């Protein structure tokens, strides 16, 4: 399967974006976790709830019953980029 140039560029851009997020998290420039409310704002409530229900992302809790849920920024970004990659490749003819 040979990728057209524009699809190859889109795939490289996705990889670069994910690499940049990972580098920023690793260097401490951005937080590795998002509050659920922040994730809703950034990625859409419907998406986050669907991904949680389907087990595609895993919530983490800081403490006891009243503690806030948090979501891994890298896990969400990886999922978003994967979904975009699937959309790009879905447009490819099968060889």
N, C-alpha and C positions, 0 to 999 in steps of 0.2 A: 504494500500500500504506500503510495507516494502522496505526500501532503502538498497541496498548493501553498505557495509562498505566504498568502494572507493567513491561512490556518496555522502554519508553522510559526508565524510571528505572534499570533494570538496565544498559542501554547507557550511560547517562550516568555511572553508578558505575564501569563498566569504564574509560571514558575518563578519569575523574578519578583513578582508581588509577594508570593508566599515566602520566598527567601528573605525579602526585606522585613516582613512582619516577624519572622522567626529571629532575625538578627536584632531587631529592636527589642523584642521580648528578652532575648538572651543577654543583651547589654543593659537591660533595666530601663530603657528609654520609654517603654510602654508597659503597662501592667499585664501579666500573663493571664489574668482572669477578668471576666466581665460580670457585673451584676446582671441578674436576669432582666431587669428593667432597661439597662443599657443595651443589652443584646436585642431586646424587642425593638428599641428605637433604631438600631443600626441595621438589623437584618429582617425586621418585620415579625410581629408577634405570631402570626400564623405559621411562618417558617420555623421559628424557634420551637413552638409547641409541637409541630409535626416532627421535627428532628428529635425532640426529646421522647415523644411517644413511640417513635419507630426505633429508638435506641441508637440513632446515628450520632448523637452527642450525649455525653454523660454529665449530669449535674453533680456538683460537689458541695458539701455543706461544711461551714467553718466550725460548727460546734453543736450544741444541743438543739432542742426543738424550736427555739425562737431564732436560731442563727439564720443568716441570709444564704441563699443559694448562690453559687457562682459557676460560671461556665468557662472552659478553657478557650482562650482566644485562638490559639493555634489549632485546636480541634475544629472550631467553627470555620476558621479561614480555610483549612484543608478541605473541609466538606464543601464549602462554597466554590472553591477552585475546582474540585473534582466534578461538581455538578456542571460547571461551565465547560470543563474539558469534555464531559460526556456530550454536551450539546454541540460542541464544535465537531467532535468525531461522528456524531449521529448524521451529520450532513455529508459524510464521506461515503462514496460507493464501496460496496464490499468487493474484494478481489477474489 
